[in-house]
Amino acid sequence: TCINDGFPALNYRVCKAYCPGGTAWPRSKGTFWLLNNKETTLGDRGLMRYEPLFTRCDPPEACLPHNNCEKSYTSAGCGRCVWGYWQDTKTNRCNPCGSEQVFGLVVMCALVVTLSVG
């Protein structure tokens, strides 16, 4: 489960997973997310064969090994920000909310409560 990466002049391979051995499923390396294990064809002696399906995380630094996310990311593929962070649409990076966003949230909640009780 390795791919060619980089410029043609720097042709090198990046492996998406490592195999712990035995009957354990492959585990994702950092910057990759293991989506699932796709059933392919019948192998030898009528046993099913499976192929792991990986995706590269965007941004790559969001994913840690073994399908874990950095502290500010969540969801499959670490594609969403946890509460208290906002996602930059150009880079997909999660940035911490500043005091202005927190203050705005408090004001909006107070306004909603006031209008609903009103």
N, C-alpha and C positions, 0 to 999 in steps of 0.2 A: 504494500500500500504506500508506495513512494511515487512522487511526481517530479517531473523536470521543472525547475524553477530558475528564474534569473534570466539575464540577457544571453543570447546565443553564445557570445564570447566567454561567458562565465557559466557555462552549462553545468549545473550541479543538481543533485536530487534532494528533495525534502521529503522525509517520511512522515506520514500522517499518524501512524500508530506504532505501537510496539506490542509484541506478543509475549505475555508472561509465561507461556508454555503450558503443556498439559491440555486440559479441556477448557481452559479459561478463554473467554472472548478477547479479541484484541482491545486494547485501551488507547484512547486518543492521546496524542501528545499536545503540548501547548500550541495555541493558535488554531487548533482544529477541534471539531465537535463530531462525535459519533452519533449519526442520526438514528440508524437502526441496522439490523443485519438482514439483508435481502435474501430471500430464498431463491436460489438459481435453478439448478437442475438436479436430477438424481445422480448421485456419485456412484462409486463402487459399491457393489452388494446392495443396491437399492436404498442407500442412505442419502438423506437430503444434504445438499451442499448450500452453504450460506456465504454471502459476500458482504463485508462491512461497508456501509456507505458513510462517507465523511464529507463535511463541508468546512471550508475555511471561515473562520470567524471574522466579522467585520465590526469593529476594528480587530486586527489579529491579537493585540495585547489583552483583549477582554477575556479570552479563554485560557484557563490553566489546564494542566494535564488531568485526565480522568473525568472529562465532562464537568469540570468545576469552573465557576466564573470568578473574576476579580470582584472585590467587595462592592463596587459601584454598578455592577451589571447583574442581570438576572434573565431567566427564560431560556428556552432551547437556543443553543448557539450564542448565548450571552448577548442577545440582540436588543434587550430593553434595559432601561435604567431603573435602579431601585428608587424608592421614595427619597426625596431630598436631592436628587440629581436631575439634570435635564440633558437631552440628547441633541448634540450639534448635528444638523441635517447634512452638512457637507462632509464631516469626518466620521460621523456615527459614534463619536466619543461621548462618554457621560461626564459631565462637569458638575461640580457641586453648586447647588443653588446658593445665591448670595442672600444677604439680609433683606434686600429689596423684594425678592420673590416670596420669602417667608412672611414679611409684613403684608404684602399684597394678598396672600392666602388668608391670613388672619382677618384682614379687613373684609374680604369677600364672604368669609364664613359668618362674620358678625352681621353683615348686611343681609344675608339670606335668613339668619335667625330672626333679625328684627322685622323683616318683611313678612315672614311666615307667622309670627306671633301677633304682629301688628295691629 
